[in-house]
Amino acid sequence: MRRAQSVRNYGRPSLAIGADDLGVLREGNESNEDVLRRQLIDKDRENDRLQTQVESLQAQLAQRPPLETIQQLEKEYNSLGLLLDGTQRENERCMSEIERGKAREKMLERELAKLAGENWQSALDIAPASASSMPGRSMLHQRSNTLGAMPSPVLAHAQAQGTSSAAAEPNSAAQQQLQIEQQHATLAHVEQVRMLIMGMEQRLQTREDKLVKSVERAESEGRRFEELRAGIANSS
């Protein structure tokens, strides 16, 4: 009697099972072999991906130049950098020397203007500073080779003044002699300054030629420097 009542009071479980419960049952019913098989497939896929990546890296490594070549390029790169720095310093030094030479030339031009007048360029047969380009300076150097054979216009003018003053004042011979000596001293000083200017012109020409060669060498080394840097960047 009591057993019958306990059976009647016990609730019967529902036979309706949802889709989620079926999925749980299927996962729970999956065997260990199926789990291991699925994990093995995943590992095979990962292994294939890593193998493809390794082959790609090996192909890139095969295209890379040898280590000795890279080290040699790096040494040449560093030496070219040092050479470029030295060339730039040499160019700066040459430019500063040219500027100092131009300043001295201006100073000598002022002294010549005081001694020979404002038209000292035409009197001494020297080209103006504005027209002293590279061809003009070469013509000036060619003309300076014949200075010893050509009479100076200033000397001829001074001699004419000396003879005219001697004819006008025959009684003041000592004063005339003193004036002539002063004129000759002034003309000698002018000639000395002129030769100094021509020497400076020749030195400036030599320095400018050297500077042009240094600039050309620096530009060629700079282009080679850039090509090596681009090659190292592409190889790395």
Secondary structure, 3 states (H helix, E strand, C coil): CHHHHHHHHCCCCCCCCCHHHHHHHHHHHCCHHHHHHHHHHHHHHHHHHHHHHHHHHHHHHHHCCCHHHHHHHHHHHHHHHHHHHHHHHHHHHHHHHHHHHHHHHHHHHHHHHHHHCCCHHHHHCCCCHHHCCHHHHHHHHHHHCCCCCCCCHHHHHHHHHHHHHHHHCCCCHHHHHHHHHHHHHHHHHHHHHHHHHHHHHHHHHHHHHHHHHHHHHHHHHHHHHHHHHHHHHHHC
